[in-house]
Amino acid sequence: MPAVIFDIADHVATITLNRPEKLNAFTSEMLLELDSAIDECDRQDDVRAVILTGAGRGFCSGGDVGGMGAGQDNRPHITKQRISGEIQRFPKRLARFGKPIIAAVNGPAAGGGMDLALACDFRTASRSARFAETYGKIGLLPGGGGAYFLPRIVGKARALELLLTAEFIDADTALDIGLVNHVYEDDELMERTHTIAARIASLPPLSMRLIKQTVNEGLESDLATSLDLVSSHIAITRSGPDHVEAINAFREKRPGKFVGY
């Protein structure tokens, strides 16, 4: 049984973590398959938006603790190599991924599982979803990007409370603090999230990628640099056929037919 399921419909790829009997706790093999799925999304021009979700009743419960503890090689240099090469593989890969990606959190997202969701561009949640940065409970730190992403999403104070208490919050609380954009009933989550992704996928693909890039780089730069970058991006998008098609489709009140540049 594959650890990750990959599917495409309506220009939207859905990547499903597939260890439901373990609440999709990840292994090294799953993280490698997840990385390969993102590579496949990059290769396929037909994919214009991506959804990441979990099989069964959970999103991802983090790393499989069955492989942790005294039986593991915990020499510092080995641990650092493992964290850098495995646990941090997904956020590093998404930092180089230009297409929009949404985490559809369908149940518990804990520790490294929550970090997977945080690395995505934004998140939707089912009513039964719960979130926790549980590293403190096992004497570790958020190695998958939680300490980087969480304060940028909910602010420093709320991020520190979540990280230091290691307590779960429910979907409504996650919505209140801006951790997720939408909360849906459990049986509506994927359909409603796919509607959002399909809407994104229906718009000019190059514009979507460059908007994402502009926002991400703007968070790490000053105003002048950001404005200079976006003026260059506009020059690129105006020179391609999708801009002309978008204007014509708007005037003719019809969906656009875009080629991707």
Number of C-alpha atoms within 10 A of each C-alpha: 6 12 19 23 17 17 12 16 11 16 19 25 26 26 22 23 27 24 22 16 11 15 23 29 26 23 19 14 13 19 21 17 18 24 20 14 20 20 14 14 23 16 10 11 12 17 20 29 28 26 25 21 28 28 21 17 18 27 34 33 24 26 19 16 12 9 10 11 10 7 8 10 11 13 8 9 10 12 13 13 11 15 14 14 15 18 25 18 17 21 21 16 15 19 12 10 17 17 24 23 24 23 26 29 33 28 26 28 28 26 28 28 28 27 29 25 29 24 24 21 14 18 24 28 32 23 20 18 26 24 29 22 30 26 20 15 13 10 7 10 18 18 17 26 20 25 17 15 18 22 14 13 16 17 14 12 10 14 21 16 12 17 21 15 14 19 16 18 15 17 25 19 14 22 16 12 14 15 23 23 13 21 23 19 14 16 11 13 20 21 11 17 21 22 14 16 23 19 14 19 21 19 18 22 22 22 19 20 17 19 18 17 20 16 12 14 14 17 11 10 10 10 11 9 12 17 13 10 16 17 10 10 17 13 10 15 18 13 11 14 14 22 20 15 17 18 12 14 14 12 9 10 9 10 13 19 13 17 14 19 15
